[in-house]
Each structure stands twice: as C-alpha cells, then as structure tokens.
Amino acid sequence: MKQYIIKDSCLVNEGQKIFSDVLIKNGRIEKIATSISTKENSIEINGSGQFLLPGAIDDQVHYREPGLTHKATIYTEAKAAVAGGVTAFMEMPNTKPPVFTQALLEDKYETARNTSLANYSFFMGTSNDNIEEILRTNEKKNEVCGVKIFMGSSTGNLLVDNPLMLDKVFAGSELLIATHCEDESIIKANLQKIKTEKEKLEPSDHPIIRNEEACFESSFRAVQFAKKYNSRLHILHISTAKELQLFTNMIPLQDKRITAEVCVHHLHFTSDDYARLGNQIKCNPAIKAPQNRDALWQGLLDGRLDLIATDHAPHTWEEKQEDYEHAHAGLPLVQHSLQLMLHYVNEGKIGIEKVVEKMSHAVATCFQIKERGFIREGYYADLVLANTNLPNTVSKENILYKCGWSPLEGFRFPASITHTFINGHLVYGNGVFDESQRGMRVKFDRK
C-alpha cells in the first residue's frame, strides 16, 4: 500500500485541536507527531489550513440493494458518502427481499465486499415470525452492527407490532437493538381524522399525522422493553422535544444501555420548510414544528442525544413528485451531512470538536467498533481533510446520489471535503476518486 504523510493540518480528535503531522502506513495510523520528516516512498499531502478529522461513521443509511436499485446501490451511495467524508456506514434491512435470514444478511456483505468504496456493516432485520434467525445473529456479535426493529409503519412485513415477538427480541438479542419508533395505531387514527377534515392532504400534514405523540409512545414502549431485560437499545432519528425526557446525560456514553440518535435533517429543517420543499422533505419520522428542532439541538449539545446520523433514504425524483399520500418518504443526505454540520460550526451553533465527537467518536463507542472512529496510533487510517475556507454549493452537477437530487440543492456550504482516506487508501482527493481498493467489513469489540 502507498504510504502518506499529512503535513501541518489541524487535527481534531478527542476534544482537542492540535497542529500535527500524521504518518499513514500499511492502512493504519503509524505515527502522530508535531513534525514527521518525509520518508522515502512517502507521498506528502499538504494539510496546511485544513482540519484533519476522523472519518464520519453513519449508523443509519438505506442503500436500496437488493431489489430497489433503480433508486440507489451500495456502490453509488457509498461513493457519495466517501465524497462527503463518511468512511463507514451501517445499512438497514428494508430491501427487497428484506434481510430476515442469515443468508440474505451475508449476501449484502458479499455485495459490499465487491462494490463499496467505504467500510460497511449491515443490520439484521426483524419480522413478526423470524425470531430463530434473529437470535442466530448472537453468534456474530463482533461481525454485525445490530438488530433493527421497525416499531412503526414500514414496507412489507417489516412492521413488528406483536408484543410477544418484541418481548422475545429484547429478551434474547445480545446485540444492540436499533429501533424506528412511531406508534402505528396513533398514525392511522390521525390520518383518518384529518381525512374527514380535508379533501386533499398536503406535505404540511405529514407532521400532524405522524405527530409527537406517535413518536413518544413508541419510544417509551421500546425503553420499557429494554429496561425489563437490560437490553442494549439504540433509538434512531429522535424528532421530538418530548422524547428527550427518555434519555440521560448523567452517565458516560460507554456505560449507557439506552442511547439515542438525531439526524441532520431534523437539526436543519422544520415544518416551515414544507411550503418550499413539499415532498422533498417528507420522511419518517416527520420533520416537525420549530420548537422540536430547538430542543433537539439542546439535547445534542447537553449529551442526551448521543450521535448524529442521516437516515439517508433516496427515492427517484418521480417518486417524490407524486401526490402527498403516494410520494415516498425519505431523503438523500449522506454526501452532505458532515458539510452541513461544518456549516453549523461556522454559524457558531456547535464546535468542531463536538461534531467529531457526535459523528465519529460516539458512534464508535456506542456500537463498540474496533479500531475506528478516533485518530490514534495503531487505528485504521479512516481520515478526512476538510477545508473550512473553501465554499461549496450543492448542484445537480456535483450530486453523486443515483437519484440525482437533494433537498439541499442550491445551499452554499462554507467548507469542502478535499481528501478521504479509508483504511489508509486515498479514495477521494480533490474531486478525483481512486477506486482501486474496496472498503472493509467493520468489526466490533463486544464481550
């Protein structure tokens, strides 16, 4: 493998900013020092004026393969992720067919091994009748990121609404259990009520139908199951102020049994944006009223919300242009998540050290990822150079998602991702990809 020395960058890691050189050798971080002399056969990269960050790890993406590849593939979306400084992802099981068996789970890993430029892991899916396959995942607790439960409406038979099944999963799973929490009965009742009041539904009705109560009741139920069995619960994409009362900042992250994630779109958009963007920002759980966004920011900064992700969920432009009831829910974000958070650094909303904590360190700690998520000697060299003095505007010409659109189109970021290293390989440098190496399967250090 090529050997690199990154010179004179501002390294952001574990709450500190230090000016340092970094030597990358054999895929790992060989040395971190104030000054490292250029060695024979080393490629020197000038990091002056740039921040060197551990690569972002996105614990919630939907890459649509197999079965929905007209929207996206593991290859296309991982490539977009790399360009945005995301060096590893964890992908969800709601593909066609859904990942309800160990064989289907391993099929995904094989596809990623052959096509993904980023490092990867995949969640095992749950239905109301695959408990044996779910519990077999216990044998792979250092090989699989977790088990995913849709405790709210989803496609096909992914909705798990049988209390006995939920009880068995929480009682028996030795892996992290990640949940999508929205109460289906509340959503259906809200939908029926609003249909009696309006002739035609609009995107702005989405947060009324999938309201705060639907999210809280489902999240509360998940917490009850987790406390009953001391399960390792991770609730995805928190979107309401009310749910924050379910989480604590009084104990260290590594000691928490119940953790929570917030997504970039819930930190950026509010219900006021439906008038401008319509179905482009239709997603589940819904983007809600501004007071929820304000509360999410507070929860992120005070430690009740543990990490930042995207829930990257691409659909074709045509699928998003249908009327509200038929337009698909989800939006593409993985290429722009780190840049969006650097925008908020520029706005003074959050420090860059906190961004690194929530997008890299905390994800590695939460999932017990082995040798990634930090800039440490001996760790894999998953590194990103970000130039905060190089503005970048989102346009159709630079969007890499297969779907070809973004709700952030026209948005001007104050920063650009200039280099992305994955396992010591410079996959992306100044707009140019080197696809000669693929990413690796993420491993976990669980006892």
Disulfide bonds with the S-S distance in Angstrom:
none
